[in-house]
Amino acid sequence: MNDEQLEILTEVFRTLFNNPELNLDDELVATDVPGWDSFNHINLIINIEEEFGVKFTNAEIEKMQNVGDLKKILAIKISG
């Protein structure tokens, strides 16, 4: 994932969780972010899919245990 892609991903998180100071550390998990509940998790996935023009499978989503996992899977999807 390049810097531009990371900036876009960060902006998706910051917008959804209304937190302009949010930084995407690889170890970041839902319990670290106020408002990141199951409903917003679905919104997050949808927003990322729309922003990057990708579609995650259920298996890929289940593998996402933290932001680092998300970034790895997204990078693979983006590179095709």
N, C-alpha and C positions, 0 to 999 in steps of 0.2 A: 504494500500500500504506500503510495507516494504522499508527499506533504499536502498536495492539493486535495487528494481524496480524504486524507485524515482531517483536513480543515472542514470539508463538506460534512463528514460524519460527525465531527464535533458540533457543528452548527445544528445538525438534526437533533442531537441530544440536548443542546442548550435551549433550542426553541421548544421542544416537547416538554421539557421539565422546567421551563421558565427560569433558567439559571445561567446567566451570561458568564459566570466564572467557572463553570463545570469543565474540568479537564479529564480527558479519557486515558487514565492509567490502565495498563493491561490487566491489572488485578481488580479493577473496579467491578463490583457486582450490584445487583438490584438493591440489596439492603443498604448500600452506601449512599443511595440517591433518594431523597424525599420525593414521594409521588410515583416511584417506579414500582407499581403494583402490576397485577396480571393484566388488567385492562390496558394500562399504558405500555406494557411489554408488547402487546399485540399492535398498538399504535406505532410503537418504535419500529418494529419489524416492517410494517406496511410503509412507513415513511422512508425507511432505508431502501426498501425495494423500489419505491417510486423514484427516489432521488438518483439511484444508481442504475435503474433499468434492469434489475435482476429479480429473480424469484428464488426464495429459499425453500428447500424441502422440509418436511416435518423432522426428518432425521438430522438435517443440518441445524435446525433450530434447537433441537434437543442437545446437540453437542456444544452449544454456546453456554458455557458455565460462567464466563466473565467477558469483559470487553476485548481482551486479547484473543480469545477464541473467535469472537465475532469478527474482529479485524482480519484474522487469518482466513476464515471462510469467505468473507466478503472479497478479499484480495484475489482469491482463487476464482470467484464468480466474475469479477471484473476483468481479469486477464483472459477469461474464456477458456 
